[in-house]
Amino acid sequence: MAKELKTKLDMASSMKTLLHDESRYFKSFNLFLDRSTEHECIQVFSDEILPGELASIGDGKCSFNVLGVGSGAGAVDIQMLSKLQLKYPGASVNNEIVEPSSDQIHNYKVLVAKTPNLENVSFNWNKMTSSEYENHVKENKENKTFDFIHMIQMLYYVSDPAATIKFFHSLLGPKGKLLIILVSGTGGWSHLWKTFKHQLCLSEFSQDITIQDIKEYLDSTGLKYQHYDLPSYVDITECFTEGDENGELLMDLLTETCEFSKTAPPDLKAEIMSFLRQPECTTEKDGKIIFNSTMGAIVVEP
């Protein structure tokens, strides 16, 4: 019995956060994007809702300051910049980016180089985390304000989301808007992480945070905001084929655990695989297992 317990403890201790291996993280993340409707639903948000939110930041302006926090390879940033340009044709845009990955910054620059109609947009990349950027601004006593700040799917990777929001909100200009996009509090991600937080949260970050948590924080501060649901889904069928490489990468991202299928204790792995088949997480359609990865968007006022 003691030997069996030690074996389980050894296996549990071998589990590491997916952030431990940046290369595998991005491989998992890019596969997830390929299998999911995430970018499509953010595109719908950008097309149908964002222009209305941007309408109130203008007030005769001919120049805008934009800040992207955790922008990754820039695909969503470029979407949103195009909406700003359509709303305010001819205006200049100073676009500042905070992104800790050198590879992602490189990919962003490649994307900018091949994207037309960015003549009026200047780009300033900061290779740093959001907390490093905050320290940089405070230490240098930079008096920065922004008309539009977006933080998309990045608050999972900070140790204090409330403090992070408070800081970036303080950078808004008088009519600025802060956009936060995270997983919904009612989707599959929320159910999975609220249930297995203590087994899966392998870092100091807030990996289980949802848009519902952000709403509760904003309500407690009295800040005004608008909330929008962004339905999204991802095909995780491959996760249920033992030894499937893509399935293992997707499981890594779902659990934020590096090599989850190889390092998780067998009973935990079995429990999570069973849990993922529950209707709170997935539905089955045409022989495919579809995970509910619905997100929420919040636009915060100054």
Helices and strands as residue ranges (DSSP letters): H 2-13, E 16-17, G 18-20, H 22-35, H 38-48, H 50-54, G 55-57, E 63-69, H 75-87, E 92-98, H 102-113, E 121-126, H 130-139, E 146-152, G 155-157, H 161-169, E 172-183, H 188-200, H 211-221, E 225-230, E 233-235, G 237-240, H 245-255, E 257-258, H 260-263, H 266-275, E 282-285, E 288-292, E 295-300
